[in-house]
Amino acid sequence: MKFCCHTGVILCVLISKCFGEQPPHIIFIVADDLGWNDVSWHNPTMVTPNLGGLAKNGVILNSAYVQYVCTPTRSCLMTGRYPFHTGMQNGIIRPLKPDFLPTDFKTLPEELKNLGYSTHIVGKWHLGYCNWKYTPTYRGFDSFYGFYGGSEGYYEHMRAKRYDFRFNKEVFHPPKTKYSAELFANRAIDIINSEDPKSKPLYLYIAFQSVHDPLQVPKQYENIYQNISSSTRKTYCGMVSALDDAVGNITDALRDRGYMNNTLIVFTTDNGGCLRKAASNYPLRGGKSTLWEGGTKGVAFAYSKNLLKKRGYENTEMIHAVDWFPTILSLAGGTPDPSLDGVNQWPTISAGFRSARNEFVYNIDEVTDRSAIRIGKYKLIQGQIDEQGYRKEFRLFNLQKDPYEKKDIAEQNTRIVQKLRDQLNLHRKTLVPAKIGSHHVLTDPKLFDKNNLSPGWC
């Protein structure tokens, strides 16, 4: 049930002509496991002046949805397709498993390179590495500085008892005293300083490790939150402020180098905060790994000095992670494949027009038998276990009246339940079987690098 606002399309064309001959620079920033209540524009006790300044002077996207865990969201951003259409719907890629984002889907950086962009990734990949062809510099990026897997130490960069940090294809050892948020900011700044903003458009994808566990941060950031009694919460909040500083340093570099007049900055989390690791999604229900709003309604904003026609407000129009692919590609002058699940949301983001969608699928996971869909104001969840450990086949919520999912209205609205079930089943017919955890790829244990997470074993 996608629809297109024709006025918005016209506006998008007019705006694109205003960019001049060179398309805009795109700085796409992803935080890891950032909670809804862990940024200053939702919670004034959080110290995030840089992120808060960008958000309040741009457009706060208060209905921007993501996936319930890391890998599925990153697959959305790279392909513009729902995870259940790429086989990425069932959890995350584990460090020693031969799982990967299928190569038959063209990635956003590949598309942008074809349009003349310089493309770089800094930080977390988490879309497969067991063969070189699944790694970032083979999937459209000119350079890669970061790590292949999921959680690891912020200083020692260890995962599954192996070291996981690369500069392009080479194992790289940054100073052990440097915190990863600082490392990633410094690398982003090096890229910004080495590029000419007037000669070639830049796509810089910065996927921070912050604020995923383990909970680690330099002491001066913990000291910001002296009023917090919980040591884990204090560390977590310090990690958010360290992330904020890193983003501030990057935006300073963009200003100093003259990028800001023609740059779009997008900020999003990959999923809701992990409640077991001191994050807060208040007042949303649930957190990471669930299909509740707390796991899937992500902190997000867009900022631009000149490209946004409406700024300084909160946008509540429905946007999904798959929409960033066609939105950015259209902004760059490309033509999105009509088979994508994502839709171009630039008229909504830039000028506040109605969303180009009135439904989206949270996920369909046939392995765990969990799924959810939203159509308009109604959300149907199938198979989600609640806080008491109770699994119910279907729950229905009116998110317009009940954004915190406090009242299940399924029993009183059987016709609406059936309508959403029918639509979910239509999507289910297009499902690609889950590939994560089920790849039958030939692997040779003798090819494993005992010291580093390295490609070449599948």
ZIQUI-V613961 format. One record per residue. N is the residue number from 1. RES is the residue in one small letter. OMEGA is omega as a letter, one per 20 degrees, with the letter a starting at -180 (999 if undefined). NEAR is the number of other C-alpha atoms within 12 Angstrom. Layout:
n=N res=RES omega=OMEGA near=NEAR
n=N res=RES omega=OMEGA near=NEAR
This chain:
n=1 res=m omega=r near=22
n=2 res=k omega=r near=24
n=3 res=f omega=a near=17
n=4 res=c omega=r near=21
n=5 res=c omega=a near=23
n=6 res=h omega=r near=17
n=7 res=t omega=r near=19
n=8 res=g omega=r near=25
n=9 res=v omega=r near=28
n=10 res=i omega=r near=17
n=11 res=l omega=a near=26
n=12 res=c omega=r near=33
n=13 res=v omega=r near=21
n=14 res=l omega=r near=19
n=15 res=i omega=a near=26
n=16 res=s omega=r near=31
n=17 res=k omega=a near=18
n=18 res=c omega=a near=20
n=19 res=f omega=a near=24
n=20 res=g omega=a near=16
n=21 res=e omega=a near=15
n=22 res=q omega=r near=24
n=23 res=p omega=a near=36
n=24 res=p omega=r near=43
n=25 res=h omega=a near=45
n=26 res=i omega=r near=44
n=27 res=i omega=a near=39
n=28 res=f omega=a near=41
n=29 res=i omega=r near=43
n=30 res=v omega=r near=42
n=31 res=a omega=a near=46
n=32 res=d omega=r near=46
n=33 res=d omega=a near=52
n=34 res=l omega=a near=49
n=35 res=g omega=r near=49
n=36 res=w omega=a near=45
n=37 res=n omega=a near=34
n=38 res=d omega=r near=43
n=39 res=v omega=a near=45
n=40 res=s omega=a near=27
n=41 res=w omega=r near=31
n=42 res=h omega=a near=29
n=43 res=n omega=a near=20
n=44 res=p omega=r near=13
n=45 res=t omega=r near=22
n=46 res=m omega=a near=35
n=47 res=v omega=r near=32
n=48 res=t omega=a near=33
n=49 res=p omega=a near=26
n=50 res=n omega=r near=29
n=51 res=l omega=a near=42
n=52 res=g omega=r near=34
n=53 res=g omega=r near=26
n=54 res=l omega=a near=33
n=55 res=a omega=a near=35
n=56 res=k omega=r near=28
n=57 res=n omega=r near=26
n=58 res=g omega=r near=34
n=59 res=v omega=r near=42
n=60 res=i omega=a near=42
n=61 res=l omega=a near=40
n=62 res=n omega=r near=30
n=63 res=s omega=r near=34
n=64 res=a omega=a near=43
n=65 res=y omega=r near=45
n=66 res=v omega=r near=53
n=67 res=q omega=a near=53
n=68 res=y omega=r near=48
n=69 res=v omega=a near=42
n=70 res=c omega=a near=46
n=71 res=t omega=r near=42
n=72 res=p omega=r near=46
n=73 res=t omega=a near=53
n=74 res=r omega=r near=49
n=75 res=s omega=r near=43
n=76 res=c omega=a near=43
n=77 res=l omega=a near=46
n=78 res=m omega=a near=45
n=79 res=t omega=a near=44
n=80 res=g omega=a near=39
n=81 res=r omega=r near=45
n=82 res=y omega=r near=44
n=83 res=p omega=a near=51
n=84 res=f omega=r near=39
n=85 res=h omega=r near=36
n=86 res=t omega=a near=39
n=87 res=g omega=a near=40
n=88 res=m omega=a near=45
n=89 res=q omega=a near=44
n=90 res=n omega=r near=38
n=91 res=g omega=a near=37
n=92 res=i omega=r near=36
n=93 res=i omega=r near=36
n=94 res=r omega=a near=27
n=95 res=p omega=a near=34
n=96 res=l omega=r near=37
n=97 res=k omega=a near=33
n=98 res=p omega=a near=34
n=99 res=d omega=a near=40
n=100 res=f omega=r near=46
n=101 res=l omega=a near=45
n=102 res=p omega=a near=31
n=103 res=t omega=r near=25
n=104 res=d omega=r near=14
n=105 res=f omega=r near=29
n=106 res=k omega=a near=28
n=107 res=t omega=r near=39
n=108 res=l omega=r near=46
n=109 res=p omega=r near=40
n=110 res=e omega=r near=29
n=111 res=e omega=a near=32
n=112 res=l omega=r near=39
n=113 res=k omega=r near=28
n=114 res=n omega=r near=21
n=115 res=l omega=r near=27
n=116 res=g omega=a near=25
n=117 res=y omega=r near=35
n=118 res=s omega=a near=34
n=119 res=t omega=a near=39
n=120 res=h omega=r near=45
n=121 res=i omega=r near=44
n=122 res=v omega=r near=45
n=123 res=g omega=a near=45
n=124 res=k omega=r near=43
n=125 res=w omega=r near=47
n=126 res=h omega=r near=43
n=127 res=l omega=r near=46
n=128 res=g omega=a near=44
n=129 res=y omega=a near=39
n=130 res=c omega=r near=37
n=131 res=n omega=a near=33
n=132 res=w omega=a near=25
n=133 res=k omega=r near=23
n=134 res=y omega=a near=32
n=135 res=t omega=a near=40
n=136 res=p omega=a near=43
n=137 res=t omega=r near=31
n=138 res=y omega=a near=26
n=139 res=r omega=r near=36
n=140 res=g omega=a near=34
n=141 res=f omega=r near=33
n=142 res=d omega=r near=29
n=143 res=s omega=r near=31
n=144 res=f omega=r near=36
n=145 res=y omega=a near=41
n=146 res=g omega=a near=45
n=147 res=f omega=a near=48
n=148 res=y omega=a near=49
n=149 res=g omega=a near=41
n=150 res=g omega=a near=42
n=151 res=s omega=r near=36
n=152 res=e omega=a near=33
n=153 res=g omega=a near=32
n=154 res=y omega=r near=40
n=155 res=y omega=a near=28
n=156 res=e omega=r near=25
n=157 res=h omega=r near=38
n=158 res=m omega=r near=25
n=159 res=r omega=a near=27
n=160 res=a omega=r near=21
n=161 res=k omega=r near=17
n=162 res=r omega=a near=24
n=163 res=y omega=a near=30
n=164 res=d omega=r near=42
n=165 res=f omega=a near=41
n=166 res=r omega=r near=33
n=167 res=f omega=a near=27
n=168 res=n omega=a near=24
n=169 res=k omega=a near=29
n=170 res=e omega=r near=20
n=171 res=v omega=a near=24
n=172 res=f omega=a near=23
n=173 res=h omega=r near=23
n=174 res=p omega=r near=25
n=175 res=p omega=a near=15
n=176 res=k omega=a near=17
n=177 res=t omega=a near=17
n=178 res=k omega=r near=21
n=179 res=y omega=a near=30
n=180 res=s omega=r near=40
n=181 res=a omega=r near=44
n=182 res=e omega=r near=35
n=183 res=l omega=a near=38
n=184 res=f omega=r near=43
n=185 res=a omega=a near=40
n=186 res=n omega=r near=30
n=187 res=r omega=r near=33
n=188 res=a omega=r near=42
n=189 res=i omega=r near=31
n=190 res=d omega=r near=23
n=191 res=i omega=r near=32
n=192 res=i omega=a near=38
n=193 res=n omega=a near=22
n=194 res=s omega=a near=17
n=195 res=e omega=r near=26
n=196 res=d omega=a near=19
n=197 res=p omega=a near=30
n=198 res=k omega=a near=22
n=199 res=s omega=a near=17
n=200 res=k omega=r near=26
n=201 res=p omega=a near=34
n=202 res=l omega=r near=42
n=203 res=y omega=a near=45
n=204 res=l omega=a near=45
n=205 res=y omega=a near=45
n=206 res=i omega=a near=45
n=207 res=a omega=a near=47
n=208 res=f omega=r near=47
n=209 res=q omega=a near=49
n=210 res=s omega=j near=49
n=211 res=v omega=r near=47
n=212 res=h omega=r near=44
n=213 res=d omega=j near=29
n=214 res=p omega=a near=28
n=215 res=l omega=a near=33
n=216 res=q omega=r near=36
n=217 res=v omega=r near=37
n=218 res=p omega=a near=27
n=219 res=k omega=a near=21
n=220 res=q omega=r near=18
n=221 res=y omega=r near=26
n=222 res=e omega=a near=29
n=223 res=n omega=r near=22
n=224 res=i omega=a near=24
n=225 res=y omega=a near=25
n=226 res=q omega=a near=18
n=227 res=n omega=r near=14
n=228 res=i omega=a near=19
n=229 res=s omega=a near=13
n=230 res=s omega=a near=16
n=231 res=s omega=r near=21
n=232 res=t omega=r near=23
n=233 res=r omega=r near=31
n=234 res=k omega=r near=33
n=235 res=t omega=a near=34
n=236 res=y omega=r near=44
n=237 res=c omega=r near=48
n=238 res=g omega=r near=38
n=239 res=m omega=r near=50
n=240 res=v omega=r near=52
n=241 res=s omega=r near=39
n=242 res=a omega=r near=42
n=243 res=l omega=r near=45
n=244 res=d omega=r near=38
n=245 res=d omega=r near=28
n=246 res=a omega=r near=36
n=247 res=v omega=r near=41
n=248 res=g omega=r near=27
n=249 res=n omega=r near=28
n=250 res=i omega=a near=37
n=251 res=t omega=r near=36
n=252 res=d omega=r near=23
n=253 res=a omega=r near=26
n=254 res=l omega=r near=36
n=255 res=r omega=a near=21
n=256 res=d omega=a near=16
n=257 res=r omega=r near=23
n=258 res=g omega=r near=20
n=259 res=y omega=a near=35
n=260 res=m omega=a near=28
n=261 res=n omega=a near=27
n=262 res=n omega=a near=34
n=263 res=t omega=r near=36
n=264 res=l omega=r near=41
n=265 res=i omega=r near=43
n=266 res=v omega=r near=43
n=267 res=f omega=r near=41
n=268 res=t omega=r near=47
n=269 res=t omega=r near=48
n=270 res=d omega=r near=50
n=271 res=n omega=r near=47
n=272 res=g omega=a near=49
n=273 res=g omega=r near=49
n=274 res=c omega=a near=39
n=275 res=l omega=r near=32
n=276 res=r omega=a near=22
n=277 res=k omega=r near=29
n=278 res=a omega=r near=34
n=279 res=a omega=r near=40
n=280 res=s omega=r near=34
n=281 res=n omega=a near=35
n=282 res=y omega=j near=26
n=283 res=p omega=a near=23
n=284 res=l omega=r near=31
n=285 res=r omega=r near=32
n=286 res=g omega=a near=35
n=287 res=g omega=r near=39
n=288 res=k omega=r near=40
n=289 res=s omega=r near=37
n=290 res=t omega=r near=37
n=291 res=l omega=r near=40
n=292 res=w omega=a near=47
n=293 res=e omega=r near=45
n=294 res=g omega=r near=41
n=295 res=g omega=a near=43
n=296 res=t omega=r near=49
n=297 res=k omega=a near=48
n=298 res=g omega=r near=46
n=299 res=v omega=a near=50
n=300 res=a omega=r near=48
n=301 res=f omega=r near=43
n=302 res=a omega=r near=47
n=303 res=y omega=r near=42
n=304 res=s omega=a near=37
n=305 res=k omega=a near=29
n=306 res=n omega=a near=25
n=307 res=l omega=r near=36
n=308 res=l omega=a near=37
n=309 res=k omega=r near=28
n=310 res=k omega=a near=26
n=311 res=r omega=r near=28
n=312 res=g omega=r near=27
n=313 res=y omega=r near=25
n=314 res=e omega=r near=28
n=315 res=n omega=a near=31
n=316 res=t omega=r near=23
n=317 res=e omega=a near=31
n=318 res=m omega=r near=37
n=319 res=i omega=r near=47
n=320 res=h omega=a near=47
n=321 res=a omega=r near=51
n=322 res=v omega=a near=45
n=323 res=d omega=a near=39
n=324 res=w omega=a near=43
n=325 res=f omega=a near=44
n=326 res=p omega=r near=38
n=327 res=t omega=a near=39
n=328 res=i omega=r near=47
n=329 res=l omega=r near=42
n=330 res=s omega=r near=31
n=331 res=l omega=a near=42
n=332 res=a omega=r near=43
n=333 res=g omega=a near=30
n=334 res=g omega=r near=26
n=335 res=t omega=a near=22
n=336 res=p omega=r near=30
n=337 res=d omega=a near=23
n=338 res=p omega=r near=14
n=339 res=s omega=r near=16
n=340 res=l omega=r near=31
n=341 res=d omega=r near=36
n=342 res=g omega=r near=41
n=343 res=v omega=a near=41
n=344 res=n omega=a near=44
n=345 res=q omega=a near=42
n=346 res=w omega=r near=46
n=347 res=p omega=r near=37
n=348 res=t omega=a near=40
n=349 res=i omega=a near=48
n=350 res=s omega=a near=43
n=351 res=a omega=r near=30
n=352 res=g omega=r near=32
n=353 res=f omega=r near=29
n=354 res=r omega=r near=27
n=355 res=s omega=r near=38
n=356 res=a omega=r near=33
n=357 res=r omega=r near=28
n=358 res=n omega=r near=25
n=359 res=e omega=r near=31
n=360 res=f omega=r near=42
n=361 res=v omega=r near=50
n=362 res=y omega=r near=45
n=363 res=n omega=r near=52
n=364 res=i omega=a near=43
n=365 res=d omega=a near=39
n=366 res=e omega=a near=27
n=367 res=v omega=r near=23
n=368 res=t omega=a near=19
n=369 res=d omega=r near=22
n=370 res=r omega=r near=34
n=371 res=s omega=r near=42
n=372 res=a omega=r near=41
n=373 res=i omega=r near=41
n=374 res=r omega=r near=40
n=375 res=i omega=a near=31
n=376 res=g omega=a near=23
n=377 res=k omega=a near=24
n=378 res=y omega=r near=33
n=379 res=k omega=r near=42
n=380 res=l omega=r near=46
n=381 res=i omega=r near=40
n=382 res=q omega=r near=36
n=383 res=g omega=a near=27
n=384 res=q omega=r near=33
n=385 res=i omega=r near=23
n=386 res=d omega=a near=24
n=387 res=e omega=r near=15
n=388 res=q omega=r near=9
n=389 res=g omega=a near=9
n=390 res=y omega=r near=12
n=391 res=r omega=r near=17
n=392 res=k omega=a near=22
n=393 res=e omega=r near=22
n=394 res=f omega=r near=32
n=395 res=r omega=r near=39
n=396 res=l omega=r near=39
n=397 res=f omega=r near=35
n=398 res=n omega=a near=27
n=399 res=l omega=r near=27
n=400 res=q omega=r near=17
n=401 res=k omega=a near=15
n=402 res=d omega=a near=20
n=403 res=p omega=a near=25
n=404 res=y omega=r near=23
n=405 res=e omega=a near=28
n=406 res=k omega=a near=21
n=407 res=k omega=r near=18
n=408 res=d omega=a near=27
n=409 res=i omega=a near=24
n=410 res=a omega=a near=26
n=411 res=e omega=a near=17
n=412 res=q omega=a near=15
n=413 res=n omega=a near=19
n=414 res=t omega=r near=17
n=415 res=r omega=r near=14
n=416 res=i omega=r near=26
n=417 res=v omega=a near=31
n=418 res=q omega=r near=20
n=419 res=k omega=a near=21
n=420 res=l omega=r near=35
n=421 res=r omega=r near=30
n=422 res=d omega=a near=17
n=423 res=q omega=r near=25
n=424 res=l omega=r near=33
n=425 res=n omega=r near=20
n=426 res=l omega=r near=16
n=427 res=h omega=a near=28
n=428 res=r omega=r near=26
n=429 res=k omega=a near=15
n=430 res=t omega=a near=19
n=431 res=l omega=r near=27
n=432 res=v omega=a near=24
n=433 res=p omega=a near=23
n=434 res=a omega=r near=31
n=435 res=k omega=a near=34
n=436 res=i omega=a near=36
n=437 res=g omega=a near=23
n=438 res=s omega=a near=20
n=439 res=h omega=r near=22
n=440 res=h omega=a near=13
n=441 res=v omega=r near=17
n=442 res=l omega=r near=15
n=443 res=t omega=r near=19
n=444 res=d omega=a near=16
n=445 res=p omega=a near=15
n=446 res=k omega=a near=10
n=447 res=l omega=r near=19
n=448 res=f omega=r near=22
n=449 res=d omega=a near=21
n=450 res=k omega=a near=18
n=451 res=n omega=a near=17
n=452 res=n omega=r near=30
n=453 res=l omega=a near=39
n=454 res=s omega=r near=35
n=455 res=p omega=r near=34
n=456 res=g omega=a near=25
n=457 res=w omega=r near=26
n=458 res=c omega=999 near=26
